[in-house]
Amino acid sequence: MWQNNKTSAWLKEKSEEEKKRLMESARKGAADAHRRFNENRKTLKQEKLQKLKDKQKAKEVPATKGQSSCQSYKNWTSLD
């Protein structure tokens, strides 16, 4: 990311005092940014897992409906 967003070039344009201040601020905020990133990743993973479970559950419902109608047909035909 350092090269893709041209951070190095942007930082070279700053004065030494400004560079020092910016780097110190980045170091202080790094732990918080890392924590938020991990929380976001965990949330996204849980949401994805829930969607997968919902999708699997939705697939199971029609199968049981089909089985019950098939069973009803078997019961109906056995009455003859």
HELIX and SHEET records of a PDB file:
HELIX    1   1 THR A    7  LYS A   12  1                                   6    
HELIX    2   2 GLU A   16  SER A   78  1                                  63    
END                                                                             
